[in-house]
Amino acid sequence: MKIEFFWDIGSTNTYFALQLIRPLVERYGAELEMHPFNLGYVFRYHNYVLAEEPQAKLQNRGRDLRRWAERYQLGFRMPDTFPIKTSRALRGALVARELDVEMAYVDRLFTRYWEENDASISEYEGIASVAQDISVDPDRFVARCEDDEIKQELIDITQRALERGVFGAPSFYIEGELYWGKDRMEFIEDALQKGA
């Protein structure tokens, strides 16, 4: 069974979802299909501004994220620079897919930003360093990230996500049904059990 995973590196909840979906993928022999998409564009499309949420909710968010990190023993820490522009990093994921190193790139990207407090991944200097970490030629990698074909591919994936009803990250599709958020793993597991 295929799980489509719509993600953006700028999403705190996607960091956790990336860790939590993997045991389910392994347990049920599912196929995880990654879809990097521009969450900032989707937010603008829906006129949603994170900073305009109630102050009490924003204040609670940090503590809640720490609870998740403690519960699952993950190295999460809130980066000093947040939010960041993510389109370059997302295009990097598309290039990494072409080179058959997609998951290695995604893993390193999320570790660098959400565990190591490295906001340089929003710029090509940081992207080049991630490429080097996964044994890919950084200059060629960055050059391909700037290719019009890759830029258009990210635009197209984002547009298709909107058309399918994706409004946030992480979002998962299983057999045409949307599951949104890091806390939907029980429902995702139910869907995988039914399809097994």
Backbone bond lengths (Angstrom), bond angles and torsions (degrees), N, CA, C in turn:
res aa  C-N    CA-C-N  psi(-1)  N-CA   C-N-CA  omega(-1)  CA-C   N-CA-C  phi
1 M - - - 1.464 - - 1.528 109.10 -
2 K 1.318 116.30 142.44 1.456 121.27 -177.34 1.521 111.49 -97.78
3 I 1.336 115.83 134.44 1.460 123.14 172.40 1.521 106.99 -112.53
4 E 1.324 116.79 117.25 1.457 120.52 174.63 1.532 108.21 -90.78
5 F 1.314 115.33 128.94 1.468 121.64 -173.25 1.530 108.47 -120.02
6 F 1.328 116.06 108.29 1.465 122.37 177.85 1.529 108.24 -92.38
7 W 1.331 116.22 122.51 1.460 120.09 -171.70 1.524 111.87 -140.05
8 D 1.319 114.53 157.67 1.467 123.58 171.25 1.527 106.50 -142.16
9 I 1.321 116.55 133.99 1.464 121.69 -178.46 1.525 111.93 -59.88
10 G 1.331 117.65 -22.81 1.462 120.79 -178.71 1.513 115.01 -78.59
11 S 1.340 117.15 0.06 1.463 121.28 -177.00 1.523 111.56 -98.33
12 T 1.325 116.14 119.26 1.469 120.29 176.82 1.522 111.01 -57.86
13 N 1.321 116.29 -44.41 1.463 120.02 -175.82 1.523 112.49 -67.16
14 T 1.339 116.44 -26.62 1.459 119.14 177.58 1.521 110.64 -68.55
15 Y 1.323 117.40 -33.55 1.467 120.19 176.32 1.533 109.73 -54.91
16 F 1.317 116.37 -48.59 1.467 120.04 -178.69 1.527 111.43 -69.69
17 A 1.324 116.82 -41.97 1.458 120.72 -178.41 1.526 111.52 -60.69
18 L 1.327 116.29 -37.20 1.463 120.24 179.24 1.526 111.12 -60.13
19 Q 1.325 116.23 -37.14 1.467 120.32 178.77 1.531 111.42 -76.06
20 L 1.319 116.78 -38.15 1.462 120.88 -171.98 1.522 113.66 -80.81
21 I 1.326 117.38 -25.64 1.467 119.02 -178.23 1.525 111.19 -76.52
22 R 1.311 117.71 -26.05 1.463 120.04 -172.43 1.532 114.19 -64.00
23 P 1.320 119.56 -43.58 1.471 117.92 177.08 1.531 112.26 -59.59
24 L 1.341 116.93 -33.43 1.462 119.97 178.71 1.528 110.87 -70.73
25 V 1.307 116.04 -40.34 1.464 120.39 177.02 1.520 109.68 -58.41
26 E 1.321 115.40 -45.25 1.473 120.37 -178.81 1.530 111.62 -68.12
27 R 1.334 115.54 -44.53 1.469 119.94 -175.85 1.520 112.48 -62.36
28 Y 1.343 115.90 -37.16 1.461 119.16 -174.60 1.531 112.95 -106.58
29 G 1.320 116.19 6.75 1.461 119.20 179.53 1.514 112.75 60.60
30 A 1.325 116.35 34.29 1.466 121.07 -177.40 1.525 110.54 -80.95
31 E 1.313 115.38 162.85 1.465 122.43 174.85 1.527 107.67 -102.75
32 L 1.336 116.68 125.74 1.462 121.39 179.46 1.526 108.35 -100.13
33 E 1.317 115.61 114.65 1.460 121.22 -179.93 1.531 108.23 -107.30
34 M 1.317 115.68 114.97 1.464 121.87 -174.31 1.527 111.12 -86.40
35 H 1.341 115.85 136.24 1.465 121.72 177.04 1.530 109.34 -129.42
36 P 1.338 118.48 93.21 1.461 119.15 172.70 1.525 108.63 -66.86
37 F 1.328 117.09 133.91 1.467 119.64 177.93 1.521 108.77 -144.69
38 N 1.327 115.14 158.44 1.462 121.04 -173.33 1.529 110.02 -85.65
39 L 1.319 115.38 95.27 1.462 121.50 -177.30 1.528 111.63 -64.23
40 G 1.329 116.61 -36.02 1.465 119.76 178.17 1.516 111.57 -59.10
41 Y 1.322 116.73 -41.62 1.464 120.66 177.83 1.526 110.43 -64.39
42 V 1.331 116.27 -42.43 1.465 120.72 179.37 1.533 110.32 -62.52
43 F 1.324 117.13 -42.09 1.466 120.35 176.83 1.525 110.83 -60.38
44 R 1.329 116.52 -44.89 1.469 119.61 180.00 1.526 110.76 -64.04
45 Y 1.308 116.30 -38.93 1.469 121.35 178.55 1.534 110.42 -58.25
46 H 1.324 116.38 -38.67 1.469 121.53 -178.37 1.536 113.10 -94.73
47 N 1.341 116.90 7.04 1.473 121.74 -178.67 1.525 112.33 55.12
48 Y 1.343 115.66 38.82 1.464 121.08 179.13 1.522 109.38 -102.61
49 V 1.338 115.27 129.16 1.469 120.95 178.71 1.522 107.81 -125.17
50 L 1.339 115.86 113.16 1.460 121.29 -176.66 1.528 111.79 -54.56
51 A 1.320 116.49 -43.61 1.470 120.77 -175.39 1.522 112.66 -67.25
52 E 1.324 117.37 -12.29 1.468 120.25 -179.66 1.531 112.32 -93.52
53 E 1.330 116.82 3.52 1.461 118.69 174.21 1.526 109.04 -68.60
54 P 1.338 117.83 160.86 1.469 119.55 -179.63 1.533 111.78 -55.01
55 Q 1.316 115.98 139.68 1.463 121.15 -177.33 1.526 112.20 -57.45
56 A 1.323 116.46 -37.38 1.467 119.82 179.45 1.530 110.70 -62.08
57 K 1.340 116.81 -39.28 1.462 120.37 179.06 1.520 110.46 -67.58
58 L 1.316 117.62 -43.16 1.465 121.53 179.49 1.526 110.80 -62.41
59 Q 1.329 116.86 -39.54 1.467 120.50 179.98 1.526 111.01 -67.20
60 N 1.328 116.52 -36.08 1.461 120.28 -179.98 1.520 112.33 -73.47
61 R 1.329 117.04 -26.10 1.462 121.58 -174.09 1.533 111.82 -56.31
62 G 1.335 116.60 -44.51 1.459 120.22 -178.51 1.517 112.45 -60.47
63 R 1.320 116.64 -45.33 1.470 120.37 179.97 1.523 110.83 -65.80
64 D 1.322 115.53 -39.01 1.457 119.48 -179.68 1.530 110.89 -64.24
65 L 1.326 117.02 -39.99 1.468 120.31 178.03 1.525 111.04 -64.71
66 R 1.327 116.50 -37.56 1.473 119.50 177.63 1.530 110.39 -65.59
67 R 1.317 117.35 -35.73 1.468 120.43 176.31 1.523 110.64 -60.77
68 W 1.322 116.27 -44.52 1.461 119.88 178.88 1.523 110.78 -61.74
69 A 1.313 116.22 -43.14 1.471 120.15 -179.94 1.524 110.66 -62.63
70 E 1.336 116.52 -42.51 1.463 120.71 179.41 1.525 110.68 -66.75
71 R 1.321 116.35 -43.24 1.470 121.28 -177.40 1.526 111.65 -60.03
72 Y 1.330 116.07 -40.13 1.470 119.84 -175.55 1.525 112.79 -107.00
73 Q 1.346 115.89 9.79 1.469 122.19 175.96 1.532 111.25 52.10
74 L 1.326 114.59 54.16 1.457 121.79 179.64 1.521 110.07 -109.60
75 G 1.326 115.68 154.81 1.465 121.07 -175.05 1.516 114.65 -85.08
76 F 1.322 117.47 24.02 1.467 121.86 -177.25 1.523 112.23 -60.56
77 R 1.328 115.50 138.35 1.465 122.36 166.63 1.516 106.98 -145.52
78 M 1.316 116.10 144.87 1.459 119.79 179.95 1.523 108.24 -71.13
79 P 1.339 118.19 124.35 1.462 120.10 -178.70 1.523 112.15 -65.89
80 D 1.322 115.37 152.21 1.467 120.00 177.29 1.523 111.06 -65.36
81 T 1.334 116.72 -33.25 1.460 121.24 179.35 1.523 108.78 -106.99
82 F 1.325 115.28 109.02 1.466 121.81 179.95 1.523 108.04 -154.55
83 P 1.333 117.80 133.65 1.466 127.40 -1.23 1.537 111.49 -80.40
84 I 1.323 115.23 175.21 1.463 121.83 176.59 1.525 108.72 -128.72
85 K 1.326 115.85 162.03 1.465 120.47 171.59 1.532 107.27 -76.30
86 T 1.317 116.88 135.19 1.461 119.65 -170.92 1.524 114.97 -117.56
87 S 1.324 118.37 -5.27 1.468 119.39 -171.63 1.527 112.60 -60.91
88 R 1.324 118.71 -37.56 1.462 120.28 179.50 1.524 111.20 -64.97
89 A 1.327 115.86 -44.31 1.468 119.94 178.97 1.525 110.80 -64.01
90 L 1.329 117.01 -37.82 1.461 121.04 179.56 1.526 111.06 -67.55
91 R 1.325 116.49 -40.77 1.465 119.45 175.74 1.531 109.89 -62.96
92 G 1.323 116.35 -35.06 1.460 120.39 176.50 1.520 111.98 -58.63
93 A 1.324 117.05 -35.81 1.468 120.20 178.81 1.519 110.89 -64.95
94 L 1.319 116.84 -35.79 1.459 120.39 178.62 1.528 111.19 -69.06
95 V 1.318 116.16 -38.63 1.462 120.45 176.13 1.527 109.57 -66.80
96 A 1.321 116.82 -42.57 1.469 120.50 179.03 1.523 110.94 -60.43
97 R 1.331 117.04 -36.07 1.468 120.30 177.06 1.527 110.58 -62.25
98 E 1.327 116.17 -43.41 1.467 120.14 177.65 1.532 111.46 -58.24
99 L 1.323 115.53 -34.33 1.468 121.56 -176.54 1.529 112.57 -91.21
100 D 1.338 116.33 3.41 1.465 122.26 179.16 1.532 113.08 64.03
101 V 1.336 115.82 34.00 1.471 121.03 176.58 1.538 110.24 -130.67
102 E 1.327 115.71 30.39 1.461 120.35 -173.45 1.532 112.90 -57.85
103 M 1.335 117.41 -52.69 1.460 118.89 -175.56 1.527 111.75 -69.09
104 A 1.320 117.25 -34.57 1.465 119.47 176.45 1.523 110.01 -62.09
105 Y 1.314 116.44 -41.28 1.471 121.32 178.48 1.534 110.60 -65.59
106 V 1.319 115.93 -49.40 1.472 120.21 -178.43 1.528 110.36 -59.98
107 D 1.308 117.24 -45.30 1.469 120.79 179.71 1.526 111.15 -59.39
108 R 1.311 115.78 -46.99 1.469 119.40 -177.67 1.515 110.79 -66.93
109 L 1.326 116.28 -39.19 1.465 121.58 179.42 1.532 110.62 -59.85
110 F 1.325 115.99 -49.22 1.469 119.95 -178.12 1.526 110.86 -66.93
111 T 1.310 117.95 -38.41 1.466 120.62 178.00 1.521 110.66 -63.72
112 R 1.316 116.42 -45.16 1.460 120.39 -178.08 1.526 111.12 -59.84
113 Y 1.337 116.71 -44.67 1.465 118.65 -175.55 1.529 112.83 -82.37
114 W 1.321 117.40 -49.98 1.461 120.91 -169.96 1.525 114.46 -89.96
115 E 1.325 118.08 -11.08 1.459 119.94 176.97 1.526 112.10 -118.24
116 E 1.338 116.34 -35.71 1.464 120.17 -174.56 1.528 113.30 -103.09
117 N 1.348 117.55 4.51 1.467 121.78 174.18 1.527 111.81 59.88
118 D 1.332 116.80 38.41 1.459 121.19 -175.76 1.523 110.29 -107.37
119 A 1.326 115.79 93.61 1.465 121.12 -179.72 1.522 112.29 -78.64
120 S 1.332 118.13 -2.56 1.465 119.92 179.48 1.520 111.42 -64.37
121 I 1.329 117.57 -15.12 1.469 120.19 -179.19 1.531 111.38 -67.83
122 S 1.317 118.02 -7.39 1.467 120.40 174.64 1.524 111.34 -79.95
123 E 1.327 117.02 -13.90 1.466 122.38 -178.15 1.525 109.19 -117.32
124 Y 1.322 115.44 163.80 1.468 118.54 -176.91 1.519 113.56 -68.07
125 E 1.314 117.69 -24.95 1.466 119.68 175.29 1.531 109.66 -59.68
126 G 1.322 116.02 -45.72 1.462 120.40 178.63 1.513 112.65 -69.75
127 I 1.337 117.22 -38.85 1.463 121.62 178.67 1.528 110.06 -62.34
128 A 1.343 115.51 -41.54 1.468 119.93 178.31 1.524 110.69 -61.21
129 S 1.325 115.75 -39.06 1.461 120.47 179.40 1.530 111.25 -66.33
130 V 1.342 116.93 -39.26 1.467 120.60 176.38 1.527 109.65 -63.27
131 A 1.324 117.09 -43.25 1.469 120.87 178.08 1.525 110.35 -58.41
132 Q 1.324 115.54 -43.06 1.465 119.98 179.17 1.532 110.71 -62.74
133 D 1.333 115.92 -39.91 1.469 120.81 179.18 1.528 112.29 -58.32
134 I 1.344 116.38 -30.39 1.470 119.55 -177.64 1.533 111.10 -106.22
135 S 1.335 115.21 22.48 1.469 122.71 173.14 1.528 114.07 62.68
136 V 1.331 115.14 40.86 1.464 121.80 175.02 1.523 108.04 -116.72
137 D 1.326 116.28 141.06 1.462 120.68 179.14 1.531 109.84 -59.58
138 P 1.337 118.16 114.78 1.467 120.03 -172.60 1.519 113.92 -66.09
139 D 1.316 117.93 -36.49 1.465 120.24 -178.21 1.529 111.29 -67.06
140 R 1.319 115.88 -45.63 1.470 119.80 178.13 1.531 110.73 -64.88
141 F 1.328 115.91 -38.42 1.464 121.14 -179.20 1.528 110.17 -61.70
142 V 1.311 116.47 -50.44 1.471 121.41 -178.10 1.526 110.62 -64.81
143 A 1.320 116.83 -40.27 1.466 119.77 179.17 1.524 110.69 -60.03
144 R 1.333 116.87 -41.52 1.466 120.22 179.22 1.530 111.21 -68.12
145 C 1.325 117.28 -34.17 1.475 121.00 177.11 1.525 111.61 -59.15
146 E 1.327 116.61 -30.01 1.465 121.76 -177.63 1.520 112.65 -89.77
147 D 1.321 117.01 -1.96 1.453 121.04 -179.12 1.533 110.03 -67.03
148 D 1.330 116.69 138.82 1.466 120.98 -178.86 1.525 112.16 -58.83
149 E 1.328 116.94 -33.07 1.466 121.08 179.40 1.528 110.91 -62.65
150 I 1.333 117.19 -42.92 1.466 121.88 179.12 1.526 110.46 -69.60
151 K 1.314 116.53 -41.09 1.475 119.54 177.49 1.524 110.52 -59.30
152 Q 1.328 116.14 -44.23 1.464 120.16 -179.31 1.519 111.26 -67.31
153 E 1.321 117.13 -35.54 1.466 120.19 179.23 1.527 111.05 -61.78
154 L 1.325 116.94 -41.90 1.469 119.85 177.99 1.524 110.67 -64.98
155 I 1.315 117.38 -41.69 1.467 121.32 176.87 1.525 110.07 -59.43
156 D 1.332 115.92 -45.14 1.473 120.17 -177.82 1.525 111.92 -65.38
157 I 1.342 117.02 -41.99 1.474 120.38 178.73 1.528 109.80 -62.30
158 T 1.322 116.59 -42.16 1.471 121.12 -179.73 1.523 110.68 -64.27
159 Q 1.327 116.22 -42.07 1.463 120.09 179.86 1.530 111.01 -65.62
160 R 1.329 116.19 -42.03 1.476 119.35 178.25 1.530 110.83 -64.69
161 A 1.332 116.37 -36.23 1.469 119.77 177.29 1.524 110.32 -60.85
162 L 1.322 116.17 -46.11 1.472 120.38 177.83 1.527 110.94 -59.42
163 E 1.314 115.84 -44.34 1.466 120.14 -178.52 1.521 111.85 -63.86
164 R 1.320 116.46 -27.83 1.461 120.43 -179.93 1.528 112.45 -88.50
165 G 1.319 117.33 -3.67 1.456 120.47 176.76 1.509 115.17 98.62
166 V 1.332 117.85 10.01 1.465 120.23 176.79 1.529 108.41 -71.33
167 F 1.329 116.00 127.89 1.460 120.73 -177.69 1.525 112.33 -125.09
168 G 1.317 117.44 -6.41 1.463 120.44 -177.96 1.522 110.14 -162.71
169 A 1.325 113.78 176.28 1.465 120.37 179.66 1.523 109.10 -129.93
170 P 1.331 115.11 141.79 1.455 128.78 1.04 1.527 111.59 -80.26
171 S 1.305 115.29 148.15 1.467 121.48 172.70 1.517 108.28 -127.98
172 F 1.314 114.76 140.45 1.459 121.38 179.39 1.519 108.86 -124.87
173 Y 1.311 115.93 140.78 1.461 121.17 170.99 1.524 108.47 -118.13
174 I 1.325 115.30 129.73 1.465 121.89 172.46 1.515 107.07 -130.92
175 E 1.315 115.24 117.17 1.476 121.71 179.90 1.525 111.69 48.10
176 G 1.330 115.25 47.76 1.460 120.57 173.58 1.511 115.91 83.03
177 E 1.331 117.83 -1.97 1.471 120.22 -179.53 1.521 110.01 -106.24
178 L 1.340 115.49 135.39 1.459 122.76 -177.77 1.530 110.86 -91.56
179 Y 1.335 115.02 132.73 1.469 122.77 173.21 1.524 106.10 -123.71
180 W 1.324 116.84 122.82 1.459 120.64 -175.40 1.529 110.59 -115.28
181 G 1.324 115.79 129.48 1.461 120.95 172.05 1.512 113.73 108.80
182 K 1.313 114.82 158.46 1.464 121.33 179.73 1.521 112.25 -72.81
183 D 1.324 116.76 -16.49 1.463 121.51 -175.39 1.531 112.52 -100.44
184 R 1.323 116.83 26.55 1.470 120.54 178.66 1.529 112.17 -110.11
185 M 1.335 116.56 15.55 1.461 119.79 -173.69 1.528 112.77 -64.20
186 E 1.318 117.82 -32.19 1.470 119.39 178.43 1.520 110.82 -65.19
187 F 1.336 116.52 -39.98 1.462 119.69 178.47 1.526 110.82 -69.34
188 I 1.334 116.03 -38.20 1.462 120.22 176.93 1.524 110.05 -62.91
189 E 1.331 116.08 -41.83 1.468 118.86 178.64 1.517 110.46 -64.12
190 D 1.323 118.00 -39.48 1.472 120.35 176.83 1.527 110.64 -57.93
191 A 1.329 115.95 -43.52 1.468 120.54 -179.46 1.535 110.69 -65.20
192 L 1.329 115.92 -38.81 1.464 119.19 179.23 1.522 111.07 -68.71
193 Q 1.332 116.97 -38.07 1.471 120.46 178.34 1.524 110.64 -62.86
194 K 1.329 115.81 -42.92 1.473 119.35 -179.51 1.518 111.93 -65.18
195 G 1.349 115.25 -32.81 1.450 119.01 -177.83 1.512 113.84 -87.49
196 A 1.339 116.08 -7.46 1.485 119.44 -176.04 1.525 111.38 -72.64
